[in-house]
Amino acid sequence: MMQVLFFAAARSAAGTAQLSVPLAELPSATLGALIEHLGRTLEGTTPSGLTLAQVMEQCSFLVNGARSEAEAPLQDADRVDVLPPFAGG
């Protein structure tokens, strides 16, 4: 199971700080597939009305502590951090 940790606005929209996701739930073992899956399955919003999918359009992603792009491969034991932009850059 991958561990997905949400921070700031992503946490608010996801409705949780952490989620376990089985790699088998994704159509492919990539970060992009995980992002799409989370955006479709988690339906919460931020107080300003942004969905998780909208928040994640602006996010950076770390896979096991390394900044990663959508094509990054994933494995079942990975940790993925979802980091929205923070004030000041």
N, C-alpha and C positions, 0 to 999 in steps of 0.2 A: 504494500500500500504506500502510495505517495502521501506525504504530509504537505498540505498547502496552508501557508500562514498568510493571513490578510492583515494589512496595516492601514490605519487612518480611514480615509473614505472608503477604501475597499472593504475594510472590516464592517463598516456601517452598512454598506450595500449588501454584503454577503450575509449579514446577520449573525456572524460567528467570527471568532479569531482564528480558528483552525478547523481544517476539514481533512479527512482521510479519503483518498480517491484511488480505487483499484485501477491499475493501468489497463486492465481488460475492458473497462467502461469506455475507453477512447477508441475512435476509429483508426487512429495511428498513434505511435508512441513518440509524439512530439509535443513541445511546449505549446505550439499553435493549436493543436487539437485539444489540449487541456484548457486553454483560454476559451475556445469556442464552447466546449462542454460546460464550463462553469458559467459562462454568460447565458447559456440556454436553460440550465437547471436551477440556478439560484435566482429567485425572482424578487428579492428585496430591493429597497432603494435607500439612498442617503436622505437626510432630512430635507435637502433641496430638490429631491425627486429624481436624481440620477440613478439609473440601473447599474448593476455590477458590470454589465457589458460596456456601458458608456464610460464608467470609471476606468476599466481596464484598457481602454483605447489610449489612455494617457499614462499608464503605469510602466514601470520598469520591472523586470523579473529576474530573480536570482535563482539559479538551480544549484543546490549544494554550495551556496555562497558566491557563485560566479555569475556575473551579469550574462544573460542569455537572450537570444532572439527566438522568434517563433519556430524556426527550423531545428532548434536544439533537440537532440534525442533525449528521451526520458526512460528511466528504469523504475521498477516498482519501489525501491527503497529511497528514492530521491526526496529531497525537501525543496519545495518551491515557495519563495517569498514573493508576495504581490505588493509592490511598493508604489503608491501614488506619488505624484510630485509633492514635495514639501515646500513650505514657505521659504523664500530666499534662494531657490534653485535647487 
